[in-house]
Amino acid sequence: MARYTDANCKLCRREGEKLFLKGSRCFSEKCAVERRQVAPGQHGRTMRRKISPYGLQLREKQKVRRTYGVLEKQFRNYFKKADRKQGVTGEILLQLLESRLDNLVYRLGFAPSRKAARQLVRHRHVMVGGRTVNIPSYSVRPGEVIKIREKSKNLEMIHAALKETGRGDDIPWLRLNKAGLEGEMLEVPERASIPLTFNEQLIVELYSK
C-alpha cells in the first residue's frame, strides 16, 4: 500500500500553517511552523508571495489531502465519488474523508495523530461492529461502534492520547465512552460540525476545470 514516508513537518511548513500531523508536538515549542516560518527547500525564503487563483485552489486541495493523509489518486477518487452524489460536492467530500476509520479513531482521541491512528488500525487494534478491521480507509457508517480490542486496551499510546488531547467529547456527531475505549459515529456530520477551516469550494473549482 502506497503511503507518504517523508517528514510530516515539511508538509506544514510548505502550507504555511499547522496541519496537526504530529500530535502533541504541534502544540509545543518544537513545532516546525513555529520555529521556521518558511517553506522547505533551498528556495523556501525566496518563494513568491503573490499567488494565482489556481495556486490558491491547489494549496487548499493539498492542505485537505495532507491533513487526512491520503495520496493524490485516492483523493481524486474521493472527489469523483462526492461529485456523483446529490448535494454540495465540497461538503460531501469532507464527509467521506471524515468517515474514514483512521480519522474517527483520531477524532475519538484514541491516537495523537491520524498517522498514529492509521498504525493502530493496520496493526489490528481496532474493531468496528464487533469485528477487527485493519483497513484505514474503511468507511464507517452511522450507528457503527468503534472499539479498541480487549487485548489492546493496555496500550500506553491510547491512554496517553486520551489524556492529552481530550477529543471526542466535544464533537456532536460522535459518542465516546472513555472507560470502555469505544465510540460511535451517530450521524453523517454537517459541514458546520466538522472542525476544519478549509475552503472546500476551491477544491471543487480546481477539479471542475
DOTINU-354382 format. One line per 5 residues: their letters; for each residue x, y, z of N, C-alpha, C, CB. Coordinates in Angstrom, 2 decimals. Glycine has a CB too. Example, Ala and Ser with C-alpha at 12.3 -4.5 7.8 and 13.67 -1.06 7.14 Angstrom:
# DOTINU-354382
as	13.19 -5.69 7.80 12.30 -4.50 7.80 13.20 -3.30 7.80 11.31 -4.47 9.05 ~ 12.85 -2.25 7.08 13.67 -1.06 7.14 12.90 0.03 7.87 14.08 -0.60 5.72;
# end
This chain:
# DOTINU-354382
maryt	0.84 -1.19 0.00 0.00 0.00 0.00 0.88 1.25 0.00 -0.95 0.00 1.22 ~ 0.64 2.15 -0.96 1.43 3.37 -1.05 1.09 4.30 0.12 1.18 4.08 -2.39 ~ 2.12 4.98 0.64 1.90 5.92 1.73 3.04 6.92 1.75 1.79 5.19 3.09 ~ 2.79 8.06 2.36 3.79 9.12 2.48 4.75 8.76 3.60 3.13 10.50 2.73 ~ 6.06 8.81 3.32 7.05 8.40 4.32 8.05 9.50 4.66 7.79 7.18 3.84;
danck	7.93 10.66 4.04 8.87 11.75 4.32 8.46 12.47 5.61 8.93 12.75 3.14 ~ 9.20 13.50 5.99 8.95 14.23 7.23 7.61 14.97 7.18 10.09 15.22 7.51 ~ 6.78 14.77 8.20 5.47 15.41 8.24 5.57 16.92 8.42 4.64 14.83 9.36 ~ 6.57 17.36 9.17 6.70 18.80 9.44 6.95 19.61 8.18 7.82 19.04 10.45 ~ 7.55 18.98 7.17 7.77 19.66 5.90 6.44 20.05 5.25 8.59 18.77 4.94;
lcrre	5.44 19.21 5.43 4.14 19.48 4.83 3.51 20.72 5.44 3.21 18.28 4.99 ~ 3.60 20.83 6.77 3.05 22.01 7.45 3.78 23.27 7.01 3.14 21.85 8.98 ~ 5.10 23.19 6.92 5.88 24.35 6.51 5.56 24.74 5.07 7.38 24.06 6.66 ~ 5.33 23.77 4.22 5.01 24.06 2.82 3.67 24.79 2.71 4.98 22.78 2.00 ~ 2.71 24.40 3.56 1.40 25.04 3.51 1.35 26.32 4.34 0.33 24.08 3.98;
geklf	2.36 26.54 5.15 2.43 27.77 5.94 1.50 27.81 7.13 2.14 28.91 5.07 ~ 1.02 26.65 7.56 0.15 26.58 8.73 0.18 25.19 9.33 -1.29 26.98 8.36 ~ -0.29 25.08 10.55 -0.28 23.80 11.24 -1.38 22.90 10.68 -0.47 24.00 12.75 ~ -0.99 21.68 10.29 -1.95 20.67 9.85 -2.14 19.61 10.94 -1.49 20.01 8.54 ~ -1.44 19.78 12.05 -1.56 18.89 13.22 -1.31 17.43 12.84 -2.95 19.04 13.85;
lkgsr	-0.15 17.20 12.25 0.21 15.87 11.77 1.09 15.11 12.77 0.93 15.97 10.45 ~ 1.55 15.79 13.83 2.48 15.16 14.76 1.96 15.10 16.20 3.79 15.90 14.73 ~ 0.67 15.18 16.36 0.10 15.05 17.70 0.49 16.19 18.62 0.51 13.76 18.30 ~ 0.93 15.84 19.84 1.23 16.83 20.86 2.38 17.75 20.47 1.55 16.15 22.16 ~ 3.27 17.30 19.59 4.40 18.14 19.15 3.90 19.43 18.51 5.30 17.37 18.15;
cfsek	2.75 19.35 17.84 2.20 20.52 17.16 1.80 21.62 18.14 1.00 20.12 16.33 ~ 1.57 21.26 19.39 1.15 22.24 20.40 2.32 22.70 21.27 0.06 21.64 21.28 ~ 3.53 22.23 20.95 4.69 22.57 21.74 5.59 23.54 20.99 5.47 21.32 22.13 ~ 6.64 24.00 21.67 7.60 24.91 21.06 8.46 24.23 20.01 8.49 25.51 22.13 ~ 8.37 22.89 19.90 9.13 22.15 18.90 8.45 22.15 17.53 9.33 20.74 19.36;
caver	7.25 22.69 17.46 6.52 22.72 16.19 7.35 23.41 15.12 5.16 23.43 16.36 ~ 7.49 22.77 13.97 8.34 23.30 12.89 7.81 24.62 12.34 8.44 22.29 11.76 ~ 6.48 24.78 12.31 5.90 26.02 11.79 6.25 27.20 12.71 4.37 25.90 11.66 ~ 6.29 26.94 14.00 6.65 27.99 14.96 8.13 28.34 14.87 6.29 27.55 16.38 ~ 8.98 27.34 14.64 10.42 27.56 14.64 10.94 28.10 13.31 11.14 26.27 14.96;
rqvap	10.36 27.61 12.20 10.86 28.01 10.88 9.68 28.33 9.99 11.74 26.89 10.25 ~ 9.32 29.60 9.93 8.13 30.01 9.19 8.46 30.31 7.72 7.51 31.24 9.84 ~ 9.14 29.34 7.10 9.43 29.42 5.67 9.18 28.04 5.07 10.91 29.89 5.41 ~ 8.95 28.02 3.77 8.75 26.75 3.09 10.05 25.95 3.06 8.22 26.97 1.65 ~ 9.97 24.61 3.03 11.19 23.81 3.00 11.91 23.93 1.66 10.87 22.34 3.27;
gqhgr	13.18 23.55 1.63 13.95 23.59 0.39 14.81 24.84 0.29 13.02 23.52 -0.81 ~ 15.73 24.82 -0.66 16.69 25.91 -0.79 16.05 27.22 -1.25 17.77 25.52 -1.75 ~ 14.87 27.13 -1.85 14.21 28.35 -2.33 13.07 28.79 -1.41 13.67 28.12 -3.74 ~ 12.99 28.19 -0.23 11.89 28.49 0.67 11.78 29.95 1.04 12.03 27.70 1.91 ~ 12.91 30.61 1.25 12.89 32.02 1.66 12.64 32.97 0.51 14.19 32.37 2.33;
tmrrk	12.78 32.49 -0.72 12.66 33.38 -1.88 11.41 33.09 -2.70 13.89 33.28 -2.76 ~ 10.51 32.26 -2.19 9.29 31.94 -2.94 8.43 33.19 -3.10 8.50 30.82 -2.24 ~ 7.75 33.28 -4.23 6.90 34.44 -4.49 5.78 34.52 -3.46 6.32 34.37 -5.90 ~ 5.51 35.73 -3.03 4.43 35.94 -2.08 3.07 35.97 -2.77 4.65 37.23 -1.31 ~ 3.05 36.50 -4.00 1.79 36.59 -4.73 1.43 35.22 -5.29 1.89 37.64 -5.85;
ispyg	0.17 34.85 -5.15 -0.25 33.52 -5.59 -1.47 33.66 -6.49 -0.57 32.61 -4.38 ~ -1.52 32.88 -7.56 -2.59 32.96 -8.54 -3.84 32.25 -8.03 -2.15 32.35 -9.88 ~ -5.00 32.47 -8.67 -6.21 31.76 -8.27 -6.03 30.24 -8.34 -7.38 32.17 -9.16 ~ -5.33 29.76 -9.36 -5.06 28.33 -9.46 -4.19 27.88 -8.29 -4.37 27.98 -10.80 ~ -3.22 28.69 -7.94 -2.35 28.35 -6.82 -3.13 28.25 -5.52 -1.26 29.39 -6.68;
lqlre	-4.09 29.15 -5.31 -4.94 29.09 -4.11 -5.74 27.79 -4.06 -5.88 30.29 -4.07 ~ -6.28 27.42 -5.22 -7.06 26.18 -5.28 -6.18 24.97 -5.02 -7.74 26.04 -6.65 ~ -5.00 24.96 -5.61 -4.08 23.85 -5.43 -3.64 23.72 -3.97 -2.85 24.02 -6.33 ~ -3.30 24.85 -3.35 -2.85 24.81 -1.96 -3.96 24.31 -1.04 -2.38 26.20 -1.52 ~ -5.20 24.70 -1.31 -6.31 24.25 -0.47 -6.51 22.75 -0.61 -7.61 25.00 -0.84;
kqkvr	-6.40 22.26 -1.84 -6.50 20.82 -2.06 -5.40 20.07 -1.34 -6.46 20.49 -3.55 ~ -4.18 20.58 -1.42 -3.04 19.94 -0.78 -3.19 19.93 0.74 -1.75 20.64 -1.17 ~ -3.72 21.01 1.29 -3.91 21.07 2.74 -4.90 20.01 3.22 -4.41 22.46 3.16 ~ -6.01 19.88 2.51 -7.02 18.89 2.90 -6.46 17.48 2.72 -8.31 19.07 2.08 ~ -5.84 17.23 1.58 -5.30 15.90 1.30 -4.25 15.50 2.33 -4.69 15.87 -0.10;
rtygv	-3.36 16.41 2.66 -2.30 16.10 3.61 -2.83 15.99 5.04 -1.22 17.17 3.54 ~ -3.84 16.76 5.37 -4.43 16.67 6.71 -4.98 15.28 6.96 -5.54 17.70 6.88 ~ -5.68 14.72 5.97 -6.28 13.39 6.13 -5.31 12.27 5.79 -7.52 13.28 5.28 ~ -4.15 12.61 5.25 -3.13 11.59 4.98 -3.43 10.67 3.82 -2.93 10.78 6.18 ~ -4.04 11.21 2.76 -4.32 10.39 1.58 -3.48 10.89 0.41 -5.84 10.42 1.22;
lekqf	-3.14 9.99 -0.49 -2.34 10.34 -1.66 -3.23 10.88 -2.77 -1.55 9.13 -2.15 ~ -2.62 11.40 -3.82 -3.34 12.13 -4.85 -4.43 11.29 -5.54 -2.37 12.64 -5.88 ~ -4.08 10.07 -5.96 -5.05 9.24 -6.67 -6.24 8.91 -5.79 -4.38 7.95 -7.17 ~ -5.97 8.60 -4.53 -7.05 8.27 -3.61 -7.93 9.50 -3.35 -6.47 7.74 -2.29 ~ -7.32 10.66 -3.24 -8.09 11.87 -3.00 -8.98 12.19 -4.21 -7.16 13.06 -2.70;
rnyfk	-8.44 12.01 -5.39 -9.24 12.26 -6.59 -10.42 11.30 -6.67 -8.37 12.12 -7.86 ~ -10.22 10.06 -6.25 -11.33 9.10 -6.24 -12.41 9.51 -5.24 -10.81 7.69 -5.89 ~ -11.99 10.07 -4.10 -12.97 10.59 -3.15 -13.78 11.72 -3.78 -12.27 11.08 -1.86 ~ -13.10 12.59 -4.52 -13.81 13.70 -5.16 -14.81 13.18 -6.20 -12.82 14.67 -5.81 ~ -14.39 12.21 -7.00 -15.29 11.66 -8.02 -16.53 11.04 -7.37 -14.57 10.61 -8.87;
kadrk	-16.32 10.37 -6.27 -17.45 9.76 -5.55 -18.38 10.83 -5.01 -16.94 8.88 -4.40 ~ -17.79 11.90 -4.46 -18.60 13.00 -3.93 -19.36 13.71 -5.04 -17.72 14.00 -3.19 ~ -18.72 13.83 -6.20 -19.33 14.54 -7.33 -20.54 13.77 -7.89 -18.30 14.77 -8.43 ~ -20.52 12.45 -7.72 -21.64 11.63 -8.23 -22.86 11.68 -7.31 -21.19 10.19 -8.40 ~ -22.67 12.10 -6.08 -23.77 12.14 -5.13 -24.54 13.45 -5.23 -23.25 11.94 -3.70;
qgvtg	-25.79 13.42 -4.84 -26.60 14.63 -4.82 -26.27 15.44 -3.58 -28.11 14.29 -4.86 ~ -26.15 16.75 -3.77 -25.83 17.61 -2.65 -24.65 18.51 -2.98 -25.53 16.79 -1.41 ~ -24.12 19.17 -1.96 -22.98 20.06 -2.12 -21.71 19.22 -2.18 -22.92 21.11 -0.96 ~ -21.04 19.24 -3.32 -19.90 18.36 -3.56 -18.80 18.53 -2.52 -19.33 18.60 -4.94 ~ -18.44 19.77 -2.21 -17.37 20.01 -1.25 -17.69 19.46 0.13 -17.08 21.49 -1.15;
eillq	-18.93 19.65 0.56 -19.34 19.14 1.88 -19.34 17.61 1.89 -20.74 19.66 2.25 ~ -19.82 17.00 0.82 -19.85 15.54 0.73 -18.43 14.99 0.73 -20.60 15.08 -0.53 ~ -17.51 15.69 0.07 -16.10 15.27 0.05 -15.55 15.20 1.47 -15.25 16.24 -0.80 ~ -15.79 16.24 2.27 -15.31 16.24 3.64 -16.00 15.17 4.48 -15.53 17.60 4.26 ~ -17.28 14.92 4.21 -17.99 13.87 4.94 -17.40 12.49 4.66 -19.48 13.88 4.57;
llesr	-17.02 12.25 3.41 -16.39 10.97 3.05 -15.05 10.82 3.76 -16.19 10.87 1.53 ~ -14.28 11.89 3.82 -12.98 11.84 4.48 -13.14 11.69 5.98 -12.18 13.10 4.16 ~ -14.13 12.36 6.56 -14.37 12.25 7.99 -14.85 10.86 8.39 -15.39 13.29 8.42 ~ -15.45 10.14 7.46 -15.99 8.80 7.75 -14.92 7.72 7.71 -17.09 8.46 6.77 ~ -13.71 8.07 7.30 -12.62 7.09 7.29 -12.36 6.59 8.71 -11.32 7.71 6.69;
ldnlv	-12.06 5.30 8.83 -11.83 4.71 10.14 -10.65 5.35 10.85 -11.60 3.22 10.01 ~ -9.54 5.59 10.15 -8.38 6.18 10.82 -8.69 7.58 11.33 -7.19 6.22 9.87 ~ -9.50 8.34 10.59 -9.87 9.68 11.05 -10.73 9.61 12.30 -10.60 10.43 9.95 ~ -11.66 8.66 12.34 -12.55 8.55 13.51 -11.81 8.07 14.74 -13.70 7.61 13.20 ~ -10.84 7.18 14.56 -10.00 6.75 15.69 -9.26 7.96 16.25 -8.99 5.65 15.26;
yrlgf	-8.81 8.84 15.36 -8.14 10.08 15.78 -9.13 11.03 16.44 -7.46 10.77 14.57 ~ -10.28 11.23 15.83 -11.29 12.16 16.37 -11.74 11.73 17.77 -12.49 12.24 15.43 ~ -11.85 10.43 17.99 -12.29 9.93 19.29 -11.20 10.08 20.35 -12.70 8.48 19.18 ~ -9.98 10.37 19.92 -8.90 10.60 20.86 -8.09 9.36 21.21 -9.43 11.17 22.09 ~ -8.26 8.27 20.45 -7.51 7.04 20.73 -6.08 7.12 20.22 -8.21 5.85 20.11;
apsrk	-5.77 8.12 19.42 -4.42 8.28 18.86 -4.08 9.76 18.80 -4.31 7.64 17.44 ~ -2.81 10.12 18.96 -2.42 11.54 18.96 -2.45 12.20 17.59 -1.05 11.68 19.53 ~ -2.45 11.41 16.52 -2.47 11.95 15.16 -3.15 10.94 14.24 -1.04 12.29 14.66 ~ -3.49 11.38 13.04 -4.11 10.46 12.09 -3.13 9.39 11.65 -4.65 11.22 10.87 ~ -1.85 9.74 11.58 -0.83 8.77 11.21 -0.74 7.66 12.26 0.54 9.45 11.03;
aarql	-0.78 8.05 13.53 -0.76 7.06 14.61 -2.05 6.24 14.61 -0.58 7.76 15.98 ~ -3.17 6.88 14.29 -4.44 6.15 14.21 -4.40 5.12 13.09 -5.61 7.13 13.99 ~ -3.77 5.49 11.97 -3.64 4.55 10.86 -2.82 3.34 11.28 -2.99 5.24 9.66 ~ -1.80 3.57 12.07 -0.97 2.47 12.55 -1.76 1.55 13.49 0.27 3.01 13.26 ~ -2.57 2.15 14.35 -3.42 1.34 15.24 -4.34 0.42 14.45 -4.25 2.26 16.16;
vrhrh	-4.92 0.99 13.40 -5.84 0.20 12.57 -5.08 -0.90 11.83 -6.58 1.11 11.57 ~ -3.96 -0.55 11.22 -3.19 -1.53 10.45 -2.68 -2.67 11.32 -2.02 -0.85 9.76 ~ -2.40 -2.39 12.59 -1.90 -3.42 13.50 -3.02 -4.18 14.21 -1.00 -2.80 14.52 ~ -4.24 -3.99 13.73 -5.40 -4.79 14.17 -5.74 -4.55 15.64 -5.12 -6.27 13.94 ~ -5.65 -3.31 16.07 -6.03 -2.97 17.44 -7.47 -2.45 17.52 -5.07 -1.92 17.99;
vmvgg	-8.12 -2.28 16.36 -9.42 -1.61 16.33 -10.49 -2.55 15.77 -9.35 -0.33 15.48 ~ -11.67 -2.49 16.38 -12.81 -3.27 15.92 -13.95 -2.32 15.51 -13.29 -4.26 17.03 ~ -14.69 -2.72 14.51 -15.87 -1.98 14.07 -17.03 -2.95 13.97 -15.62 -1.26 12.70 ~ -18.08 -2.67 14.71 -19.25 -3.54 14.67 -18.95 -4.95 15.14 -19.79 -3.60 13.28 ~ -18.02 -5.09 16.08 -17.73 -6.40 16.65 -16.70 -7.22 15.90 -18.96 -7.17 16.73;
rtvni	-16.14 -6.70 14.82 -15.11 -7.44 14.09 -13.89 -6.56 13.86 -15.67 -7.95 12.74 ~ -12.74 -7.18 13.81 -11.49 -6.45 13.62 -11.39 -5.94 12.19 -10.28 -7.34 13.95 ~ -11.07 -4.68 12.05 -10.89 -4.05 10.73 -9.50 -3.44 10.68 -12.00 -2.96 10.46 ~ -8.72 -3.82 9.68 -7.35 -3.31 9.56 -7.16 -2.48 8.29 -6.35 -4.46 9.57 ~ -8.23 -1.87 7.81 -8.18 -1.04 6.62 -8.44 0.41 7.04 -9.23 -1.51 5.54;
psysv	-7.42 1.27 7.04 -7.60 2.66 7.50 -8.67 3.43 6.74 -6.31 3.39 7.38 ~ -8.84 3.12 5.45 -9.81 3.86 4.64 -11.23 3.30 4.75 -9.37 3.83 3.19 ~ -11.43 2.31 5.60 -12.76 1.74 5.78 -13.76 2.85 6.10 -12.76 0.67 6.92 ~ -14.88 2.87 5.39 -15.88 3.92 5.56 -16.88 3.49 6.64 -16.61 4.21 4.23 ~ -16.83 4.18 7.76 -17.71 3.87 8.89 -19.09 4.46 8.64 -17.11 4.42 10.23;
rpgev	-20.12 3.68 8.91 -21.49 4.14 8.74 -22.10 4.56 10.07 -22.34 3.04 8.09 ~ -23.04 5.50 10.05 -23.70 5.92 11.30 -24.28 4.71 12.04 -24.81 6.94 11.00 ~ -24.07 4.67 13.35 -24.56 3.57 14.16 -23.53 2.50 14.43 -25.74 2.96 13.51 ~ -22.43 2.50 13.66 -21.38 1.50 13.88 -20.51 1.92 15.07 -20.52 1.32 12.60 ~ -20.19 0.93 15.91 -19.39 1.18 17.11 -17.93 0.86 16.83 -19.91 0.34 18.29;
ikire	-17.07 1.79 17.15 -15.62 1.63 17.01 -15.05 1.33 18.38 -14.94 2.91 16.38 ~ -14.33 0.24 18.49 -13.88 -0.21 19.81 -12.43 -0.70 19.74 -14.79 -1.33 20.35 ~ -11.68 -0.41 20.79 -10.32 -0.95 20.90 -10.42 -2.41 21.35 -9.45 -0.11 21.90 ~ -9.69 -3.28 20.69 -9.72 -4.70 21.05 -9.35 -4.91 22.51 -8.78 -5.50 20.14 ~ -9.92 -5.95 23.10 -9.69 -6.24 24.52 -8.19 -6.40 24.81 -10.45 -7.50 24.94;
ksknl	-7.48 -7.10 23.93 -6.06 -7.35 24.13 -5.21 -6.09 23.96 -5.59 -8.42 23.18 ~ -5.80 -5.04 23.39 -5.03 -3.83 23.11 -5.37 -2.68 24.05 -5.26 -3.39 21.69 ~ -6.23 -2.91 25.02 -6.71 -1.83 25.88 -5.65 -1.30 26.84 -7.89 -2.29 26.66 ~ -4.56 -2.02 26.99 -3.49 -1.56 27.89 -2.39 -0.78 27.17 -2.88 -2.74 28.60 ~ -2.57 -0.51 25.88 -1.56 0.22 25.13 -1.40 1.63 25.70 -1.93 0.29 23.62;
emiha	-0.18 1.98 26.03 0.10 3.27 26.66 -0.25 4.43 25.73 1.56 3.36 27.08 ~ 0.00 4.25 24.42 -0.26 5.33 23.49 -1.71 5.76 23.50 0.14 4.91 22.09 ~ -2.62 4.81 23.62 -4.05 5.12 23.61 -4.43 5.93 24.83 -4.89 3.83 23.55 ~ -3.98 5.49 25.99 -4.33 6.20 27.23 -3.67 7.57 27.30 -3.93 5.36 28.45 ~ -2.44 7.65 26.79 -1.76 8.95 26.77 -2.47 9.93 25.84 -0.29 8.78 26.32;
alket	-2.94 9.42 24.69 -3.64 10.27 23.73 -4.96 10.76 24.31 -3.90 9.51 22.42 ~ -5.70 9.90 24.98 -6.97 10.30 25.60 -6.75 11.35 26.67 -7.67 9.08 26.20 ~ -5.66 11.22 27.39 -5.37 12.16 28.47 -4.91 13.51 27.93 -4.31 11.58 29.38 ~ -4.12 13.50 26.86 -3.54 14.73 26.34 -4.48 15.51 25.45 -2.28 14.42 25.58 ~ -5.20 14.81 24.57 -5.98 15.51 23.55 -7.35 15.96 24.04 -6.14 14.64 22.36;
grgdd	-8.03 15.10 24.76 -9.38 15.45 25.22 -10.38 15.54 24.09 -9.34 16.75 25.95 ~ -10.10 14.89 22.95 -11.03 14.94 21.84 -12.18 13.96 22.05 -10.31 14.63 20.52 ~ -13.18 14.06 21.21 -14.30 13.13 21.23 -15.49 13.64 22.02 -13.85 11.83 21.80 ~ -15.25 14.25 23.17 -16.36 14.72 24.00 -17.07 15.92 23.40 -15.85 15.07 25.37 ~ -16.35 16.73 22.62 -16.93 17.98 22.12 -17.35 17.90 20.66 -15.94 19.09 22.29;
ipwlr	-17.42 16.71 20.09 -17.86 16.55 18.71 -19.27 15.97 18.72 -16.88 15.62 17.90 ~ -20.27 16.74 18.28 -21.68 16.33 18.46 -22.09 15.07 17.72 -22.56 17.44 18.01 ~ -21.40 14.72 16.65 -21.82 13.55 15.87 -21.06 12.28 16.27 -21.62 13.82 14.39 ~ -20.31 12.37 17.37 -19.62 11.21 17.91 -20.01 10.97 19.36 -18.10 11.39 17.80 ~ -20.09 9.71 19.74 -20.31 9.34 21.15 -19.06 8.62 21.63 -21.59 8.44 21.32;
lnkag	-18.50 9.07 22.73 -17.27 8.48 23.25 -17.49 7.90 24.63 -16.16 9.52 23.29 ~ -17.06 6.67 24.81 -17.06 6.00 26.11 -15.61 5.74 26.48 -17.91 4.66 26.09 ~ -15.02 6.66 27.26 -13.60 6.55 27.59 -13.31 5.30 28.42 -13.14 7.79 28.33 ~ -14.21 5.00 29.35 -13.98 3.85 30.22 -13.93 2.55 29.43 -15.06 3.78 31.28 ~ -14.80 2.44 28.43 -14.85 1.22 27.63 -13.98 1.28 26.40 -16.24 0.95 27.23;
legem	-13.30 2.41 26.18 -12.47 2.62 24.99 -13.24 2.29 23.72 -11.19 1.75 25.06 ~ -14.40 2.89 23.60 -15.21 2.71 22.41 -15.94 4.00 22.07 -16.22 1.56 22.61 ~ -16.34 4.10 20.83 -17.07 5.28 20.38 -18.01 4.89 19.26 -16.11 6.38 19.93 ~ -18.88 5.82 18.91 -19.87 5.54 17.87 -20.06 6.78 17.00 -21.23 5.09 18.48 ~ -20.15 6.54 15.71 -20.50 7.61 14.79 -22.02 7.71 14.76 -19.90 7.36 13.34;
levpe	-22.56 8.78 15.31 -24.01 8.90 15.45 -24.70 9.26 14.15 -24.33 9.93 16.49 ~ -24.04 10.09 13.35 -24.66 10.55 12.11 -23.58 11.07 11.17 -25.72 11.64 12.38 ~ -23.95 11.25 9.92 -23.03 11.88 8.97 -22.93 13.35 9.35 -23.52 11.70 7.47 ~ -21.73 13.85 9.57 -21.60 15.22 10.09 -22.01 16.30 9.09 -20.18 15.47 10.51 ~ -22.66 17.34 9.60 -22.91 18.53 8.79 -21.61 19.31 8.69 -24.07 19.40 9.40;
rasip	-21.50 20.15 7.68 -20.26 20.91 7.49 -19.93 21.78 8.70 -20.36 21.80 6.24 ~ -20.94 22.36 9.31 -20.70 23.26 10.44 -20.10 22.54 11.64 -21.99 23.94 10.84 ~ -20.31 21.24 11.74 -19.81 20.49 12.89 -18.49 19.78 12.60 -20.84 19.47 13.32 ~ -17.91 20.00 11.43 -16.59 19.46 11.11 -15.56 20.52 11.47 -16.49 19.05 9.58 ~ -14.72 20.27 12.47 -13.80 21.30 12.98 -12.60 21.57 12.08 -13.30 20.90 14.33;
ltfne	-12.86 22.06 10.87 -11.80 22.41 9.92 -12.13 23.76 9.30 -11.65 21.31 8.82 ~ -11.10 24.54 9.02 -11.31 25.88 8.47 -11.04 25.94 6.97 -10.43 26.88 9.19 ~ -10.94 24.81 6.30 -10.63 24.79 4.88 -11.79 25.31 4.05 -10.26 23.38 4.45 ~ -11.47 25.83 2.86 -12.47 26.27 1.90 -12.58 25.19 0.82 -12.10 27.66 1.29 ~ -13.46 24.23 1.04 -13.57 23.10 0.13 -14.10 23.49 -1.25 -14.47 22.05 0.73;
qlive	-14.74 24.67 -1.36 -15.24 25.11 -2.66 -14.10 25.34 -3.64 -16.06 26.40 -2.50 ~ -12.94 25.74 -3.14 -11.78 25.93 -4.01 -11.33 24.60 -4.62 -10.61 26.57 -3.23 ~ -11.50 23.51 -3.88 -11.14 22.18 -4.40 -12.11 21.79 -5.51 -11.17 21.11 -3.26 ~ -13.39 22.09 -5.31 -14.39 21.80 -6.35 -14.06 22.57 -7.62 -15.82 22.15 -5.86 ~ -13.69 23.82 -7.46 -13.33 24.65 -8.62 -12.09 24.09 -9.33 -13.08 26.11 -8.19;
lysk	-11.13 23.60 -8.56 -9.89 23.05 -9.13 -10.19 21.83 -9.99 -8.90 22.67 -8.02 ~ -10.99 20.92 -9.48 -11.26 19.67 -10.20 -12.32 19.84 -11.28 -11.70 18.60 -9.23 ~ -13.01 20.96 -11.28 -14.08 21.18 -12.27 -13.56 21.82 -13.55 -15.16 22.06 -11.68 ~ -12.25 22.12 -13.60 -11.70 22.76 -14.80 -11.60 21.78 -15.96 -10.31 23.36 -14.50;
# end
